[in-house]
Amino acid sequence: MSTEYSNPAAFVAADIHICEVGPRDGLQSVARTMPTENKKNWLTALHAAGLREIEVTSFVPAKLMPQLADAAEIVAHALTLPGLVVTALVPNLKGAEAAMKAGAHKVTLPCSASEAHSKANVRKTREQMVDEVRNVVALRNEIAPSVQIEAGISVAFGCTLQGIVPEDDVISLVSDVIAAGADETGLADTTGMANPAQVRRLFKRAFAAVGRERVGAAHMHNTRGLGIANCLAAYEEGIRAFDSSLAGLGGCPHAPGASGNVVTEDLVLMFEAMGLRTGIDISKLILAREPLKIGLPGEPLYGMTAEAGLPLGFSYA
C-alpha cells in the first residue's frame, strides 16, 4: 500500500494546519470502546469538515489498550479518504513497524521529558526512547522511506508524576530526538500545566536548538482552561501547526489528573476570526460530534462554540 503523500499545506491554502487527535488521544482516554464502524463514520465526518491530518489510532498491544485494537482496520479506512494525512502514534519499534505496514503516512513517538512519565507511559527511560527513535528511523529508511517520523516531547511543561520539568531537560531531549533522525519534533502540554509565558519561552528555545523548520505542532491540553491561550502564545512565537480534539475528548492514562485536549471547534473559530485560514468548516465540525455521540453515548463533550453557535456576522478568513 502506498504511503506517498504531499505536504498538508498543498491540500488547502491554509495559514494554520490542524491535526485532529480525538480518534487516538480521545478514545484511549475513555474506558469504553467505540465500535469500529462508528470510528470509521467519525473519521469520515471529520474529513468532510475539512481536516486533512488526523491521528487515527495508536499501534499498541490490544491487552493494554483494547479501545484501539482495530488499529490496522482504522488506518485502512482512513487511507480511502482523499488527501488525508493518516497519522498513528507508536510507542516502540514493533508498533512503528505495524503502522508502516498498515500504510500510515506519519508515525509519532511520545518521548517524555519527565523520567517518571516516560517509565509509566512507555516503560522506558528518556535515553532508551531516543534509542527507539533511532531504531524506528532505521526501519523507516529500510521499508517505508516516505513515512514521516515525529518525536513529540510529552509533559514538556510539567508532569503530574514528577512535578516541575526543567526546561533544560526539555530542550536537551528536543536536540537528542532530532539528532536521532526524527524529521520533526513538537512540544506537548500533556498535563495541562503550561502558561502562555512558558509556552513562548520554551518554543523560542526549541527553535534556537534545532531550527524552526524542525519544530512541528503545539499539542496543548485544556485541563486548567489555558489551552486556547497557550495555542495563541505558540502561534505568536511562530508555530503554525496544532493538535486538537473534537469536543475536547482526551487525556493521558499515565498522567493522573490530565484531561481535555484543546477543543478543535473552538481553536478553528479563534484562528478564522483572526483572519487566518484553516480550511475547516466549523458547522461541519459540529455535525461531526454526532457520530461521536452515537459511538460513545453519554460521554461528556466540551466546547463553547458548539454550545453558543457561530457569532452573528461571522465569516471565514
N, C-alpha and C positions, 0 to 999 in steps of 0.2 A: 504494500500500500504506500502510495507516495506521501512524503512528508514535506513536499515543496510548498512554500507559501511566501508571499511578499510582505514587505513591511506593512504593519497595520495602517499607517498613515496613507497608504495608497488606496485603501478601500473607501475612505471618505475624506473630504477636505476638512479635517478636524484640527482644531487648535489643542484639544485635550483628548488624550486616549484613556479610556476607562476599561479596565478588566473586571468583569463580574466574577466574584469568587463564591457566591452563595451556594452553588451546587457542590462545592467542595468544603469550604470553610464553614458554611452554614450547616450542611447536612451532617458533617462529622460531629457537630456540637449538640445535636438533639438525640435523645435516647431512642426514638422511634426510627424505623427505616422507611423511607419513601419508596413505594413500588417503582420498579424500573420504568414502566410505561409512563408513569406520572413524571418521572425525571425527564424523560425524552420530551414530553409535552411542555414541560417548563423550559427546557433548553430552546425548543423551537420558538416559544413565545418571547424569550429574551432576545433571540436572534432577530425576530420580527420587529422588535423595538429599536434595532439598530446597533446593538452591541456586536463588536467584531473581534473581541477576545473574551473567552470565558474559561475560567479554571473549572473544568467539568468534573473532576474527580481526583482521587489520590490512589496510588497503587501501593496498598499496604495489606498485610495478611488479614483475611476475612475474619479470623477469630479475634483479632484485635479491634477491628472496626467493621462490623457486619453492615453498617449503613452504606459502605462503599464497595461491597463485594462484587458488584456488577461493573467494575471499572472499565474493562475491555469493551463490553457491550455499549456502555455510555459513550466512550470515545468513538466507536464505530458509528453511532448515530450522529454525533457532533460533526464528524467528517462529511456528512451529507449536507450540511448547512453551508450554502455558498459564501466564500470569503471569510469564513470564521477561522481565527487562530485558536487551535484547540490546545489548551494548556493543562498539564497534570502535575500535581505535587508528588514528589517521590522522596522517601526518607533515606534511601540507600541505593546501592548498585543494582540489587535484584529488582527493586521497584522501577528503577530507571530503564532497565532492560525490557521489562514488561511494557512500560509506557511507550518506548520507542517501537517495539514490535507491534503494538496496537495501532501505531500511526500518529501518536501525539506530535504536534508541531514544536512544542516547547515543554521542557520539564523544569520544575522549580524545586530546589533542595532547601529545606529550612536549616539554617546554620545559626544556632543560638549564641548571642553574645554573653549570656549567663551560663556558667558551667552547670549550675543546678538545673536550669531548664533544659539544657542540652541532654543531660543524663536522663531526665524524666521524659522528655519528648521523643528522642531518637536512640536513647541508651548508648550514647557515645559522648566522648569529651569533645570540646571545641576543636582540638587538634585532629582528632580522629575524623571529624566531619570535613575538615579541609582535605584530608586524605581521600575521603569518599568523593568529594567534588572532583579531585584529580582523577580518580578511577572512572567516574562517570564521563568525564571529558574524553578520556582514552577510549572508552566504549563507544561513545558517540562518533568519534573520529573513525572508528573501525566499521560500525554497522549502519549509522544514520547521520552522515555528515551535515545534513541540512537542519537538523534539530538544534534549536537554541537552548542554551543552558543558563538558567538564572540561579544564583546562590543568594537567597534572601536572608537578611540579618534579622532574626527573630528577637523579641524582647530588647530591642535596641535602645529603648527609652526608659526601661525599668522592668523589674521582674517581681512577680508575686511570691516567688520562692526565695530569691536572693536579696531582693530589695534594690538598692541603687546599683546600676550597671555603669562602671566608669567609662566615660566617653573614649578614653584611650583604648580600652578593650574593644569597643565597637569599631573604631577606625582601624585598629590592627587587624581585626577579622575581615573587614572590607578589603583591605590590601591583600590579605592572605588568599581569599577566595578568587580574586581576580588573577593573582599570581598562579593559582592552581589551574587556571584555564577557563573559568566561567566567563561567558560572554557579557554578563552584566550582573549587578547586584542591586539591592534595594534595602530600604530601612523600614522595619515593621514595628509598630507600636502594639504588639501582641496583647498587652495587658491594659491598654488604655490609660497609661500613666504619663503620657507626653503633654507638654505645653508648647504653645507657639514659639516662644523664645528658644527653647531647647531644640525644637524641630529645625528652625533656621540655622542654629549653630552647628548641629550635627550634619545636616545636609551640606552646609558650606565646607565643613571639614572633609566629608566624604568626597566631594568634588576635588578638593585640593589633593587628596591622597591618590585617587585613581583616574581622575579626569571626569568631566561632566558627562561625556558620552557613555561611560561605563555604569553610571548610576541610573537605574531604571525607575521603578514605581515607588510611590509612598503608599504604605499599607497601614491605614490608621483604624483604630477601634474607638467606639464612642462610649466606652464604659463610664466615663465621668462627664460626658456631654461636650467634650472638646474636639471630637473627631473632625467636624467640618472646619473649625478654626485651625486645626493643625494641617488639614489639607490646603487651606488657603495660605498658611505660612510656607508650606513646601512649594506651592506654586510661586510665591513671591521670591523664593530662592532659585527658581529655575526649573523645578520639576514639572513635567507635562504629562506624566502617566500616573494613574491612581488605581488602586484596588478598592472595590466596594461591594456591598452585598444587597440584593433586593430585600426590602423590608427590614434591613439591619440584621438579618439572620446570621448568627455566627458566634464564635468564641474560640477558646482553646482548651481542650480537655485536660491538658497537662499544665495549665496556668490557672490555679484556683482563683475564682473571682473575676476572671476575664470574661467579658461578654460583649456582644453587639458590635459588629462591623459598622463602618460608616454606611448610611443608607444610600443606595445608588440613586433613587429618585431625588433625594434632597441634594446630593452632590451635583447631579446633572442640572438641576434647577439653578443652583448657585452659579455655576460656570456659564450657562446660557444667559442668565440675567446679567452677567458681567460682560456679555458680548463675545464670549468665547465658544466656538463651535465644538460640540461633542459628537455630532452625527446621530444622536439618540433622541427618540420621540418619547417624551415624558408620559403622554397619555397612554401609549402602548406599553410603557414600563409598568404603569399602574395596572393595566389589564393583565400583565404577566404575573401579578400577585394571585390571580385566580387559580391557575394550575398549581401554585404553591399551596394555596389553601386546600385544594382538593386532595393533594398528595399528603399533606400533613394537617388534617383537620384539627382545629383548636390550638394550633401552635401560635404563640404571640407574634404579631407582626408590628413593626415600628415604622416611623417616618411621618414627618409633618406634612409633606407635600401631598401624599395620598389622602390624608385626612382633610386638609384645607382646600385642595384643588389648586389649579394654576391661578396666579394673580390676574385680576381684570386688566386687560390690555397687554398681557404677556405676549411677546413674540420671540421666536428663536433667533439666535445670533446669525 
